[in-house]
Amino acid sequence: MSDMGIDLTTYKERFRQVASERQASAAEVERFLAVLRPRVALHEEANDGGVVFRYGGLPRLPEDVEWPGGASFLGALDCAAVPRGELDLPYPESGQLMVFWGGEAHWGDCWGEVIYVADPTTATLRQPPSQVGDVFAPVDYFATPQVRLPYDSGWYDDVAFDGLEGIADAVEKTFSEVFDQFALGGFPNTEAGPEWDKINETPDAISVQEAQQRFALLRSQYRVLLLSDWEPRDQSRINYVIRTQDMAAGRFDTVEMFAEVGH
């Protein structure tokens, strides 16, 4: 199912209207709508909202902030330009989030870090350490409200929405598509699978039950800070997630990152 240039409130109103016309169960409809999360697509097509995310280039970092390990600089999120009213995370009202990530050549073995710079004008452009390698060519991304349904993402594959797919299809036809490269909010790319939930075959592997408990925690308490369906440099799915209370308190060191590298 395609993504739609539409805010979540409008989507819900339209969905209820179509559902009523088709005499769908009101309880089932509300159960479905309660699962939805607001999402903002980030795309290269310019609009009046201005640049929200700049991929690549060089980060602005204060002198007392070190470049995180051997990570590459993914890009800078302009908090003042983020359409905060369209999302369920308390992004800062100003400043920038500098997003870094490191990845290996196989699935799940990767990490990332997010650094908040309250006043980028007092920071300086920082060249990467020699071990980081090339700097990505900068690309500007703009924002549009968007809806992606939970059973499309696989995030709620254990929840049945029998009979509602047709209603969703009807609503979709009334709105234009938005083809996003990055996004804020919504549901993570579960194809990537959170690396800290990964079950392997070593003697120290966590149990299935423990993995399910961690996944339930991720799903219930974390929200998507930034994700990419395909990171432009090497076609990787990436997800940065954070608890709402940690973001409100400015604790960006608590960001969790997981990815599917190089596919």
Secondary structure as a PSIPRED ss2 file (coil, helix, strand):
# PSIPRED VFORMAT (PSIPRED V4.0)

   1 M C   1.000  0.000  0.000
   2 S C   1.000  0.000  0.000
   3 D C   1.000  0.000  0.000
   4 M E   0.000  0.000  1.000
   5 G E   0.000  0.000  1.000
   6 I C   1.000  0.000  0.000
   7 D C   1.000  0.000  0.000
   8 L H   0.000  1.000  0.000
   9 T H   0.000  1.000  0.000
  10 T H   0.000  1.000  0.000
  11 Y H   0.000  1.000  0.000
  12 K H   0.000  1.000  0.000
  13 E H   0.000  1.000  0.000
  14 R H   0.000  1.000  0.000
  15 F H   0.000  1.000  0.000
  16 R H   0.000  1.000  0.000
  17 Q H   0.000  1.000  0.000
  18 V H   0.000  1.000  0.000
  19 A H   0.000  1.000  0.000
  20 S H   0.000  1.000  0.000
  21 E H   0.000  1.000  0.000
  22 R C   1.000  0.000  0.000
  23 Q C   1.000  0.000  0.000
  24 A C   1.000  0.000  0.000
  25 S C   1.000  0.000  0.000
  26 A H   0.000  1.000  0.000
  27 A H   0.000  1.000  0.000
  28 E H   0.000  1.000  0.000
  29 V H   0.000  1.000  0.000
  30 E H   0.000  1.000  0.000
  31 R H   0.000  1.000  0.000
  32 F H   0.000  1.000  0.000
  33 L H   0.000  1.000  0.000
  34 A H   0.000  1.000  0.000
  35 V H   0.000  1.000  0.000
  36 L C   1.000  0.000  0.000
  37 R C   1.000  0.000  0.000
  38 P C   1.000  0.000  0.000
  39 R E   0.000  0.000  1.000
  40 V E   0.000  0.000  1.000
  41 A E   0.000  0.000  1.000
  42 L E   0.000  0.000  1.000
  43 H E   0.000  0.000  1.000
  44 E C   1.000  0.000  0.000
  45 E C   1.000  0.000  0.000
  46 A C   1.000  0.000  0.000
  47 N C   1.000  0.000  0.000
  48 D C   1.000  0.000  0.000
  49 G C   1.000  0.000  0.000
  50 G C   1.000  0.000  0.000
  51 V C   1.000  0.000  0.000
  52 V C   1.000  0.000  0.000
  53 F E   0.000  0.000  1.000
  54 R E   0.000  0.000  1.000
  55 Y E   0.000  0.000  1.000
  56 G C   1.000  0.000  0.000
  57 G C   1.000  0.000  0.000
  58 L C   1.000  0.000  0.000
  59 P C   1.000  0.000  0.000
  60 R E   0.000  0.000  1.000
  61 L E   0.000  0.000  1.000
  62 P C   1.000  0.000  0.000
  63 E C   1.000  0.000  0.000
  64 D C   1.000  0.000  0.000
  65 V C   1.000  0.000  0.000
  66 E C   1.000  0.000  0.000
  67 W C   1.000  0.000  0.000
  68 P C   1.000  0.000  0.000
  69 G C   1.000  0.000  0.000
  70 G C   1.000  0.000  0.000
  71 A C   1.000  0.000  0.000
  72 S E   0.000  0.000  1.000
  73 F E   0.000  0.000  1.000
  74 L E   0.000  0.000  1.000
  75 G E   0.000  0.000  1.000
  76 A E   0.000  0.000  1.000
  77 L E   0.000  0.000  1.000
  78 D E   0.000  0.000  1.000
  79 C H   0.000  1.000  0.000
  80 A H   0.000  1.000  0.000
  81 A H   0.000  1.000  0.000
  82 V C   1.000  0.000  0.000
  83 P C   1.000  0.000  0.000
  84 R H   0.000  1.000  0.000
  85 G H   0.000  1.000  0.000
  86 E H   0.000  1.000  0.000
  87 L C   1.000  0.000  0.000
  88 D C   1.000  0.000  0.000
  89 L C   1.000  0.000  0.000
  90 P C   1.000  0.000  0.000
  91 Y C   1.000  0.000  0.000
  92 P C   1.000  0.000  0.000
  93 E C   1.000  0.000  0.000
  94 S C   1.000  0.000  0.000
  95 G C   1.000  0.000  0.000
  96 Q E   0.000  0.000  1.000
  97 L E   0.000  0.000  1.000
  98 M E   0.000  0.000  1.000
  99 V E   0.000  0.000  1.000
 100 F E   0.000  0.000  1.000
 101 W E   0.000  0.000  1.000
 102 G E   0.000  0.000  1.000
 103 G E   0.000  0.000  1.000
 104 E C   1.000  0.000  0.000
 105 A C   1.000  0.000  0.000
 106 H C   1.000  0.000  0.000
 107 W C   1.000  0.000  0.000
 108 G C   1.000  0.000  0.000
 109 D C   1.000  0.000  0.000
 110 C E   0.000  0.000  1.000
 111 W E   0.000  0.000  1.000
 112 G E   0.000  0.000  1.000
 113 E E   0.000  0.000  1.000
 114 V E   0.000  0.000  1.000
 115 I E   0.000  0.000  1.000
 116 Y E   0.000  0.000  1.000
 117 V E   0.000  0.000  1.000
 118 A C   1.000  0.000  0.000
 119 D C   1.000  0.000  0.000
 120 P H   0.000  1.000  0.000
 121 T H   0.000  1.000  0.000
 122 T H   0.000  1.000  0.000
 123 A C   1.000  0.000  0.000
 124 T E   0.000  0.000  1.000
 125 L E   0.000  0.000  1.000
 126 R C   1.000  0.000  0.000
 127 Q C   1.000  0.000  0.000
 128 P C   1.000  0.000  0.000
 129 P C   1.000  0.000  0.000
 130 S C   1.000  0.000  0.000
 131 Q C   1.000  0.000  0.000
 132 V C   1.000  0.000  0.000
 133 G C   1.000  0.000  0.000
 134 D C   1.000  0.000  0.000
 135 V C   1.000  0.000  0.000
 136 F C   1.000  0.000  0.000
 137 A C   1.000  0.000  0.000
 138 P C   1.000  0.000  0.000
 139 V E   0.000  0.000  1.000
 140 D E   0.000  0.000  1.000
 141 Y E   0.000  0.000  1.000
 142 F E   0.000  0.000  1.000
 143 A E   0.000  0.000  1.000
 144 T E   0.000  0.000  1.000
 145 P E   0.000  0.000  1.000
 146 Q E   0.000  0.000  1.000
 147 V E   0.000  0.000  1.000
 148 R C   1.000  0.000  0.000
 149 L C   1.000  0.000  0.000
 150 P H   0.000  1.000  0.000
 151 Y H   0.000  1.000  0.000
 152 D H   0.000  1.000  0.000
 153 S H   0.000  1.000  0.000
 154 G C   1.000  0.000  0.000
 155 W C   1.000  0.000  0.000
 156 Y C   1.000  0.000  0.000
 157 D C   1.000  0.000  0.000
 158 D C   1.000  0.000  0.000
 159 V C   1.000  0.000  0.000
 160 A C   1.000  0.000  0.000
 161 F C   1.000  0.000  0.000
 162 D C   1.000  0.000  0.000
 163 G C   1.000  0.000  0.000
 164 L C   1.000  0.000  0.000
 165 E H   0.000  1.000  0.000
 166 G H   0.000  1.000  0.000
 167 I H   0.000  1.000  0.000
 168 A H   0.000  1.000  0.000
 169 D H   0.000  1.000  0.000
 170 A H   0.000  1.000  0.000
 171 V H   0.000  1.000  0.000
 172 E H   0.000  1.000  0.000
 173 K C   1.000  0.000  0.000
 174 T C   1.000  0.000  0.000
 175 F C   1.000  0.000  0.000
 176 S C   1.000  0.000  0.000
 177 E E   0.000  0.000  1.000
 178 V C   1.000  0.000  0.000
 179 F C   1.000  0.000  0.000
 180 D C   1.000  0.000  0.000
 181 Q C   1.000  0.000  0.000
 182 F E   0.000  0.000  1.000
 183 A E   0.000  0.000  1.000
 184 L E   0.000  0.000  1.000
 185 G E   0.000  0.000  1.000
 186 G C   1.000  0.000  0.000
 187 F C   1.000  0.000  0.000
 188 P C   1.000  0.000  0.000
 189 N C   1.000  0.000  0.000
 190 T C   1.000  0.000  0.000
 191 E C   1.000  0.000  0.000
 192 A C   1.000  0.000  0.000
 193 G C   1.000  0.000  0.000
 194 P C   1.000  0.000  0.000
 195 E H   0.000  1.000  0.000
 196 W H   0.000  1.000  0.000
 197 D H   0.000  1.000  0.000
 198 K C   1.000  0.000  0.000
 199 I C   1.000  0.000  0.000
 200 N C   1.000  0.000  0.000
 201 E C   1.000  0.000  0.000
 202 T C   1.000  0.000  0.000
 203 P C   1.000  0.000  0.000
 204 D C   1.000  0.000  0.000
 205 A C   1.000  0.000  0.000
 206 I C   1.000  0.000  0.000
 207 S C   1.000  0.000  0.000
 208 V H   0.000  1.000  0.000
 209 Q H   0.000  1.000  0.000
 210 E H   0.000  1.000  0.000
 211 A H   0.000  1.000  0.000
 212 Q H   0.000  1.000  0.000
 213 Q H   0.000  1.000  0.000
 214 R H   0.000  1.000  0.000
 215 F H   0.000  1.000  0.000
 216 A H   0.000  1.000  0.000
 217 L H   0.000  1.000  0.000
 218 L H   0.000  1.000  0.000
 219 R H   0.000  1.000  0.000
 220 S H   0.000  1.000  0.000
 221 Q H   0.000  1.000  0.000
 222 Y E   0.000  0.000  1.000
 223 R E   0.000  0.000  1.000
 224 V E   0.000  0.000  1.000
 225 L E   0.000  0.000  1.000
 226 L E   0.000  0.000  1.000
 227 L E   0.000  0.000  1.000
 228 S E   0.000  0.000  1.000
 229 D E   0.000  0.000  1.000
 230 W E   0.000  0.000  1.000
 231 E E   0.000  0.000  1.000
 232 P C   1.000  0.000  0.000
 233 R C   1.000  0.000  0.000
 234 D C   1.000  0.000  0.000
 235 Q C   1.000  0.000  0.000
 236 S E   0.000  0.000  1.000
 237 R E   0.000  0.000  1.000
 238 I E   0.000  0.000  1.000
 239 N E   0.000  0.000  1.000
 240 Y E   0.000  0.000  1.000
 241 V E   0.000  0.000  1.000
 242 I E   0.000  0.000  1.000
 243 R E   0.000  0.000  1.000
 244 T H   0.000  1.000  0.000
 245 Q H   0.000  1.000  0.000
 246 D H   0.000  1.000  0.000
 247 M H   0.000  1.000  0.000
 248 A H   0.000  1.000  0.000
 249 A C   1.000  0.000  0.000
 250 G C   1.000  0.000  0.000
 251 R C   1.000  0.000  0.000
 252 F H   0.000  1.000  0.000
 253 D H   0.000  1.000  0.000
 254 T H   0.000  1.000  0.000
 255 V C   1.000  0.000  0.000
 256 E E   0.000  0.000  1.000
 257 M E   0.000  0.000  1.000
 258 F E   0.000  0.000  1.000
 259 A E   0.000  0.000  1.000
 260 E E   0.000  0.000  1.000
 261 V C   1.000  0.000  0.000
 262 G C   1.000  0.000  0.000
 263 H C   1.000  0.000  0.000
